[in-house]
Amino acid sequence: MEPFLEYIKEPFVWGLLIGLGLAFFTWKSGLSNKIRLSRDVRRLESELRELQGHLNTQLKINSQGNQTLQDELDELRRQNENLRVSFAAVQTKPGRAEIRQFQVTDNAVRLMREQAPGFAPAWEKAVRQAEQEVEASESGLKKLVRKVMPGIGMSSGAAAATHDDDES
């Protein structure tokens, strides 16, 4: 046992033991850090997979919503085009121009009765006014009023003339 004690007293042996002790604690610390880091990597990888799954789900939901909106927009565009074509077809039906001309002439005659019967300039003025009224009544509020309440849609002179005709 004595030779062992003599070896322990040597400074080289002390340095070696201290160096080996430091190396052991460093190795143990590195090993524990490696184990902790590998756990963190596994945890982060599982979180990443979970977040990617959530992202994919969200993108699918957004894609389906956008597709639904796009389909609805396409359907509305198609309906709008159909209505535009139908409206143009109704406007060009035979007899539309004759009905319009009849309305213009009828309004002009009523205005002539009010203003000055028998004078050509007054007749032309009345025809122009009647044409303007018919154009105004074909679009906008007058058209709605004329369809909802036909008696109100007429001019005041036309209503008075109709009232006069009814009395006679």
C-alpha positions in Angstrom: 0.0 0.0 0.0 2.9 2.2 0.5 3.9 2.3 -3.1 0.3 3.4 -3.9 0.6 6.3 -1.5 3.9 7.3 -3.0 2.3 7.5 -6.4 -0.5 9.6 -5.1 1.8 12.1 -3.7 3.4 12.8 -7.1 2.2 16.1 -8.7 1.8 14.4 -12.1 -0.8 12.0 -10.6 -2.6 14.9 -8.9 -2.8 16.7 -12.3 -3.9 13.6 -14.0 -6.6 12.9 -11.5 -7.8 16.5 -11.6 -7.8 16.5 -15.4 -9.6 13.1 -15.5 -12.2 14.5 -13.0 -12.7 17.6 -15.1 -13.0 15.5 -18.3 -15.6 13.3 -16.6 -17.8 16.2 -15.4 -17.5 17.8 -18.9 -18.4 14.6 -20.6 -21.3 14.0 -18.2 -22.5 17.6 -18.7 -22.3 17.3 -22.5 -24.1 13.9 -22.4 -27.0 15.4 -20.3 -27.1 18.5 -22.7 -27.2 16.1 -25.7 -30.1 14.1 -24.1 -32.0 17.3 -23.3 -31.4 18.8 -26.7 -32.6 15.6 -28.4 -35.8 15.7 -26.4 -36.3 19.3 -27.4 -35.7 18.5 -31.0 -38.3 15.7 -30.9 -40.8 18.0 -29.1 -40.2 20.8 -31.7 -40.5 18.3 -34.6 -43.8 17.1 -33.3 -45.0 20.7 -32.8 -43.9 21.5 -36.3 -45.8 18.5 -37.7 -48.9 19.6 -35.7 -48.6 23.2 -36.9 -48.2 22.0 -40.5 -51.3 19.9 -40.1 -53.2 23.0 -38.8 -51.9 25.1 -41.6 -52.9 22.5 -44.2 -56.4 22.3 -42.7 -56.7 26.1 -42.7 -55.6 26.4 -46.3 -58.1 23.7 -47.3 -60.9 25.6 -45.5 -59.9 28.9 -47.2 -59.6 27.2 -50.5 -63.1 25.8 -50.2 -64.5 29.1 -49.2 -62.8 30.9 -52.0 -64.0 28.3 -54.5 -67.5 28.7 -53.2 -67.3 32.4 -53.6 -65.8 32.1 -57.1 -68.6 29.6 -58.1 -71.2 32.0 -56.8 -69.6 34.9 -58.6 -69.6 32.9 -61.9 -73.2 32.0 -61.4 -74.2 35.6 -60.8 -72.3 36.7 -63.9 -74.1 34.1 -66.0 -77.4 35.2 -64.6 -76.6 38.8 -65.3 -75.7 38.0 -68.9 -78.9 36.0 -69.3 -81.0 38.9 -67.9 -79.2 41.4 -70.2 -79.9 39.2 -73.2 -83.5 38.7 -72.2 -84.0 42.4 -71.6 -82.6 43.2 -75.0 -84.9 40.6 -76.6 -87.9 42.0 -74.9 -87.0 45.6 -76.0 -86.7 44.4 -79.7 -90.0 42.5 -79.8 -92.3 43.5 -82.7 -94.8 46.2 -81.8 -92.6 47.9 -79.1 -91.8 50.8 -81.4 -95.4 51.2 -82.3 -96.5 51.2 -78.7 -93.9 53.8 -77.9 -95.0 56.0 -80.8 -98.6 55.6 -79.7 -97.7 56.8 -76.2 -95.8 59.8 -77.6 -98.7 60.7 -79.8 -101.2 60.3 -77.1 -99.2 62.4 -74.7 -98.7 65.0 -77.4 -102.5 65.2 -78.1 -103.3 65.7 -74.4 -100.7 68.4 -74.1 -102.1 70.2 -77.2 -105.6 70.2 -75.7 -104.1 72.0 -72.7 -101.9 74.5 -74.4 -103.1 75.7 -77.8 -105.2 73.6 -80.0 -104.8 74.2 -83.7 -101.3 75.7 -83.9 -98.5 73.8 -85.5 -95.6 75.2 -83.4 -97.4 74.3 -80.3 -98.1 70.8 -81.7 -94.3 70.3 -82.3 -93.5 71.5 -78.9 -96.0 69.1 -77.4 -94.6 66.2 -79.4 -91.1 66.9 -78.1 -92.4 67.2 -74.5 -94.3 63.9 -74.9 -91.2 62.2 -76.2 -89.2 63.4 -73.3 -91.8 62.2 -70.9 -91.9 58.7 -72.5 -88.1 58.5 -72.4 -88.2 59.5 -68.7 -90.9 57.0 -67.9 -89.1 54.1 -69.6 -86.4 54.3 -66.9 -86.2 55.3 -63.4 -88.8 56.3 -60.8 -91.5 57.3 -63.2 -91.5 53.8 -64.7 -92.0 52.3 -61.2 -94.7 54.8 -60.3 -96.5 54.1 -63.6 -96.4 50.3 -63.0 -97.5 50.5 -59.4 -100.2 53.2 -59.8 -101.1 53.8 -63.4 -103.2 56.9 -62.8 -100.3 58.8 -61.0 -97.8 58.0 -63.8 -99.6 60.3 -66.2 -98.8 64.0 -66.6 -101.3 66.4 -64.9 -102.6 67.5 -68.3 -103.1 63.9 -69.4 -104.9 63.1 -66.1 -107.1 66.2 -66.6 -107.8 65.3 -70.2 -108.7 61.8 -69.1 -111.0 63.2 -66.4 -112.6 65.5 -69.0 -113.1 62.7 -71.4 -114.8 60.6 -68.6 -117.2 63.4 -67.8 -118.4 63.9 -71.4 
